């Protein structure tokens, strides 16, 4: 509302209305945003491959405009394909910017999602600038290879972001409640001590306040662990509206250290396989445009190197699946490993087919799409090797019924006192 000007003078209007704020974003809505962004990242990789495979890399010889005097291309095949990929990058920039804003407006806010979203936006901007370098270097094969590997890095960021967005919110470091207050410890604020023991009749030392001595633990309603069984869960958290999942298995590996190391070696080896695949394309006939330089290595030699690495990766995957099955790994881990192995085998079959059919552009494009599928399957498999325990969100624990906690506290004290009186007529010295 604007204030009336003072008598005898004119003042600038002032407004008391609160500033307009962006609406909050629910975890489910943020998950959908990250999933859409992931699809656009994959689309960017595939359309980038289409530019190269159709010899359209120099269809737009300038950047960011298509030509020196035109923003958009003329109606011609190669310029339209190149400019179409640039439009996908524009849409990707908008999607990643939206993801970053949504991560900051998400309730509760999570630091890991904000950082991943920011990294994704920065990576997309860097990828766009690197695309300009590709154009100005006339499709230098090393720059083109780097351009593709940066795209794989963006795919990693987008996939991990979507995975983490789909997990329940953790009460702990990096999580903020709806008003931005950090929840710094995995303990509910509703009457639970820092020691993880309910204040509902139980001291921090784990001894009931109802007259039980500090020396050892009375049998009057106090457990062997020094924590009263009255209203206190085995996890050391009060049952008065606080979930037992506060103490979770989050971050604990589902497999042994040996299997974990093998999976890490597989991820590194897959990255080497992808780099070798880009080098194989760089040595092949699909240069991206007329007159573009090729890598100084024979296609047959680079293909042997690439296929040999693939065979090693598949063999290592089979060996890991055997170890997982032999050591009794969870079924979910084995299922993800089988999906990864199937994706590798199908991708290998496409690779051999394209080579012996003299590298048709369409089949090579399918092979590039397969790279994204195998890479995401590997990330999904690696993620499944670790527990990601579900714990209450800060907004849920902050909303615990305080009246219920108070009622349980009174009941706990009364029951503990009654049990002490039933056990002995002599008061226990404090």
N, C-alpha and C positions, 0 to 999 in steps of 0.2 A: 504494500500500500504506500503511495507517495505521500510525503508530509506537505502540509500547507506552508507556503513561504511566510517568513516572519513579517510583521507589519513594517511598512516603510522600506522594504528591500526585497530583492529577488534572489533566491538561492537555488542551487542545483538540486533537482529532485533526488531524494534518497528512498531506497526501497528496503523494506523489512522482510520481504519474502525470502525464504531459504533458497540457496542455489540449486539449480536443477541437477540431479544426479542420475547417472545411468542405472537402469534396473539391474538387480542382482541376477546371477546366473546359477542355476541349479546344477549339481553334479551330473545329472542325466543329460541336460542340455549341453553341457561342456563336452561330455563324451561324444555326443552326436557331431559337434563341431570338429573334434579331433579326427573322427572317422571320415568325415567328408574331406578334411584336409589331407589325410593319408591317401585317399583315392585320387585327389588332384596331383599329389606328388608322383604317384605311379603313372598317371596320365602324362605328366611332364616328361618322365623318362622315356615312355613309349613314343610320344610325338617327337621328342628329340632324336630318337633312333630313326623314326620315319624320315626326318630331314636328311639324315646322313645316307640312309639306304636309297632314297630317291634322287640323290645328287642335287639336293636343294640347299646345301649349306651356304651357298653364296647367292641364293635367290634374292635376298635383300642385302646388297653390298654395304649398307651403312647401318649405323646403330645410334640411338634407339629408333630413328626413322628407318623406313625400308630403303629409301634412296636419299640422295642429297636434298632433293626438292619435294619429296612425297613422304607423308607419314605412312600411308597405306599403299600396298602394292597394286599394280595393274592386274587385271584379270588374266593371270597366267599361272600355270601349274606350279612351277618351282617357287616363285615368290609367294604364292598363296600358302604353300606348305610351310615355308620358313616363317612367314608372318603368323600363321596359325599357331605354331609352337610358341611364338612370342606372346600371343594372346593368352595361351595357357599359363605362361609365367606371370602375366599380369593378374589373372584370376588367382593364381597361387599366392602372390603377394598379398592380395586382399584377404584371402582365407587365413593366412598365417598372422596377419595383423589382427583380424577378428579373433583368432585363437588367443593371442596375447592379451587383448582387452578382456576377453571372456575369462581368462585365467586370473586376471587381477580382480575381476568382479565376481568371481566364483565364491559361493558361500558354502562351506568355509574355504578360505583361501589356503592353498598349499604351495609352499615355496618350490618344490620340485616341478610342479606343473608350470609355474611362472617361468622358471629358468629354461625348461625345455621349450616352451613356446617362444621365449625371446631368442633362444639359439636357433630355432627353426626360421624365424623371420630374418634374422641376421644372415643365416646360411642362404636363404632364397635370394636376398639382395646381392650377396657375394656371387652366387651362381649366375645371376643376370649380368653382373659386371664381367664375369669370366666368359660369358657368351659373347660379349662385345670383343674381348681379346681374341676369341676364336675367329670372329669375322675379320678383324683387322690383321691377324696373322695368316690369313688365307688358308684356314683349316689346317694349321700345324698339327700333326698327329699327336704330339706330346701334349699340347694344350687340349686337344679334343679328348684324349684319354683322361686328363685331369678333370675336365668338365663332367665326364661321365661318373668318375669316382666321387666327386663332390655331390652329384645327384644321389649316389648310394648312401653317402653320409646323411643327406637330408632324409632319405627313406628310413634310415636307422632312427633318427631323431623323431620323425613323425610316428613311426610304429611304436617306439618306446613310450611316447607321449600318450598314444591311444591306449596302450596297455595299462599305464599307470592311472589314466583317467577312469578306467573301468574298475579299479580296486576301491574297496571301502576306505574311507578316510582314517588315517592313523592319528591317535591321540599322542602327540609327542612333538619333537622338534620339527619345525617347518610347517606346522598346521596352525591356522588362525581361525578364530571363531567368526561369527557373522559380523561383528563390529571391528574386527582386525586385531583383537587381543590375542597374543600368542599363548598357546597352551604348552608349557615347557616341560611337563613331566607326564609319564603315562599313568597318572592317577587322577581320579575324578575329583573335582573341586567340591563335591557335595559331601563333606564330612569325612574324607578319607585322609589319613595322615601320610606324611612323606615316606614313612616306612612301609606303606602299603597295607596298614592295619586300620581297621575302622575305628573311629573315635566313639562309636556307639558302645561305650562301656569298656573299651580296651585301651590301655595306655600304649605309648610308642614302644615300650619295652616288651609288649606282648602280654602284659599281665593285666587282669581285670582291675578296674578302679574300685570295685566293690569290696575292698578290704582284703585282698589277697596279697601275701607277702611277695617281696621282690626275689626272695631266694628261690625259688623253684616253683613249681607251679602247683597250685592247689587243685584237688580233684573236683572242686565245686564248679563245674562248668567250664574249666579251662583245659585246653588241649595240651598234648605232650609238646607241641611246638611253642608253647607259651602264649598261645592266642586263644581267646575264649571261643568256644564253639557256638556261642549264642549270637546269632546274627552275623557271623563272620564266615566268609567262604574259604575253601581250601586255598585259594589263590591269594589270600590275605586282603581281600577286598570285600567290603560290606555288601550283603545281599539286599540292602535297602535301596534298590533301584539302580545299582551299579552292576554292569555286566561283568561276568567272570572273564570275558575275553580281553580285559585290559592287559592281563599278562598273557601274551600270545606267543606263537612260534615264528613270528615275522622275522625274516632274515636267516632262518635256520635252513641249512641245505637238506634236501630230501635224499641225497645220495652221498656216497663216500667221497673222501678227498681225491682219491685216484680217478674216479669217474668225472668229478668236477674238472680236474686238470685236463682230462682227455677232451671234454666238451669245449674247453677254452682253446685247446690246440685246433680243434675242428673249426672254430669260428675264425681263427687267424688264417688257417689254411683255405677256408672258403674265400676270404678277402684276397688272398694270393691268386686263387683260381679266377676270381672276377677280373683282377688286374691283367692276368694272362689272357683272358677272353677279350678284353678291350684291345690288348696288343695284337691278338690274332686278327681282329677286325681291322686294326690299323695297318696290318701287313697284307690284307686281302684286297679284293677289287672294289669294295664300297668305301671310297675315299671321302664321300660327302659332296663332291663337286668336281667339275672338270679341272685338271691341272693340279689338284691337291697332292702334296707330297705323301709318300708312304714310309712306313718304318723300314730301316735297312736290314731286314731279315726275311728269309724265304717263308712264304705262307705255310709250306709243308712242315718246316722245322718248328715254327711257332705253334702250329696245330698239334704236333707231337708233344710239345712241352705242356700245352694246355690240357690235352686229353690225359696225359700221364698224371698231372696233378688232380684231375677229376677222379681218376681211378683210385689214387691214394686216399682221397677224401671219402669216397664211397666205402672203401675197405675199412677205413677208420671208423666210419659210422656203424658198419655192421659189427665190428669188434666191440664198440661201445654198447650197442644193443645187447650183445651177448653178455657183457659184464653186468649190465643193469638187470638183465633177467636172472643171471646166476646169483647176484647178490640180493635179490628180492626187492628191487626198486618198486615204488608205487606204480599202479597200473596207468595212472595219468601220464607219468614220465615215459613209460614204454609206448603208449599210444602216440604221444607227440614225436617220439623218435621214429616210429614207423611212418608217420606222415612225412617227416623230413626225408627219410630214406626213399619213399615213393616219389617225392618231388624231385630228388636228385636223379633217380633212375629215368624218370620221364624226360627231364631236362637233358640228360646225357643222350637219350635216344634221339631227341630232336637235334642235338648237336651233330651226332654222327650222320643223321639223315641229310641235314643241310650241307655237310661237307661233301658227301658222296653224290649229291645232286647238284654240285657246282654252285652252292651258295645263292639260291634264289632269294630275292630281297624280302618277300613276304615271310618265308620260313625263318630268315634271320631275325626279322622283327618279332616273330613268335618266341624265338630263342631269347631275345632281350626281355620280353615280358616274363619268360620263365626265370630269368635271373632275379627279378624282383620277388617272384613267388618263393624261390629257394631261400633267398636272403631273409625274407620275413618268416619262413618256416624255421630257419636256424635261430633267429631271435626269439621266436615263440617257444622253441624247444629249450633254449638256454634259460629263458624266464621261468619255465616250468620246473627247473631243478631246485628252486628255492621256495620255501613257504612264504606266502604273503598273507599273514593272519589278518582276520577281520576284527577290528576293534571299534568301539563306539566313536562316532564323530563328536567333535567338540560341542556342536549345538545340541546333540542328544544328551551328553553327560551334563551340560550346563543347565538343562531343563529338568533335572531330577526333582521329584516332588520333595521339597524340604520338609513339609509337614509330616510326610511318611518317614523321613529319616529321623525327625525328632521323636515321633511316636515309637519307632523301633528302639531308639536310644533309651527312652524311659522303660520300655518293656525289658530291654536287656539288663539294665541295672536292677530291676525288680526281680527278675528270674535268677540272676546271679546271687543276689542277696538271699533269696529263699533257699537256694541250693547250699549256700554256706551255712545257713542256719540249720538245715537238715543234716549236714555232715557233722557238725560239732557245736556244742553249746558254748565253747570258749572262743571269743573273737580272735581272729588271726591278727597278730601284730603287724602294723604297716612297715 
